[in-house]
Amino acid sequence: IERLWKFMRKKVIDTCFYRKFQDFKEKVCEFFTHIAQYKQELETLISWNFHIPKTKTNFY
């Protein structure tokens, strides 16, 4: 989730200033509606190789 959020920020939030919340909301919704166009970029960020730390609450 954090990587997707950072990527979305870089593409939508950091590139423009939105005076109205509605404009911001529309841009974010547009990003997720057309997320397929970012497939190659996202594949490099998101992988299944992540570490799950051992704690008392997970039983792995």
C-alpha positions as CSV (number, residue, x, y, z in Angstrom):
1,I,0.0,0.0,0.0
2,E,2.8,2.4,0.9
3,R,4.5,1.9,-2.5
4,L,1.3,2.5,-4.4
5,W,0.5,5.6,-2.3
6,K,4.0,7.0,-3.0
7,F,3.7,6.2,-6.7
8,M,0.2,7.9,-6.9
9,R,1.6,10.9,-5.0
10,K,4.4,11.3,-7.5
11,K,2.0,11.1,-10.5
12,V,-1.0,13.0,-9.2
13,I,-0.2,15.1,-6.1
14,D,3.3,16.3,-6.5
15,T,2.8,17.4,-10.1
16,C,0.0,19.9,-9.5
17,F,-1.6,22.2,-6.9
18,Y,-5.3,21.7,-6.5
19,R,-7.2,24.7,-5.2
20,K,-10.4,22.7,-4.7
21,F,-10.8,19.4,-3.0
22,Q,-13.2,18.3,-5.8
23,D,-10.4,18.7,-8.4
24,F,-8.0,16.7,-6.2
25,K,-10.6,14.0,-5.7
26,E,-11.3,13.8,-9.5
27,K,-7.6,13.4,-10.3
28,V,-7.1,10.6,-7.7
29,C,-10.2,8.8,-9.0
30,E,-8.9,9.2,-12.6
31,F,-5.5,7.8,-11.6
32,F,-7.2,4.6,-10.2
33,T,-9.6,4.4,-13.2
34,H,-6.6,4.4,-15.6
35,I,-4.1,2.5,-13.4
36,A,-3.5,0.0,-16.1
37,Q,-1.5,2.5,-18.1
38,Y,1.1,2.4,-15.3
39,K,1.3,-1.4,-15.2
40,Q,5.0,-1.6,-16.2
41,E,6.1,1.0,-13.7
42,L,4.0,-0.5,-10.9
43,E,5.4,-4.0,-11.6
44,T,8.8,-2.8,-10.7
45,L,7.6,-1.4,-7.4
46,I,5.2,-4.1,-6.2
47,S,6.5,-7.6,-5.6
48,W,5.6,-10.6,-3.5
49,N,9.1,-10.7,-2.0
50,F,8.5,-8.9,1.3
51,H,9.5,-9.7,4.8
52,I,7.0,-10.5,7.5
53,P,8.6,-10.0,10.9
54,K,8.0,-12.6,13.5
55,T,5.9,-11.4,16.4
56,K,3.8,-13.0,19.1
57,T,0.6,-12.4,17.1
58,N,1.5,-14.1,13.8
59,F,1.9,-17.9,13.8
60,Y,4.2,-18.5,10.8
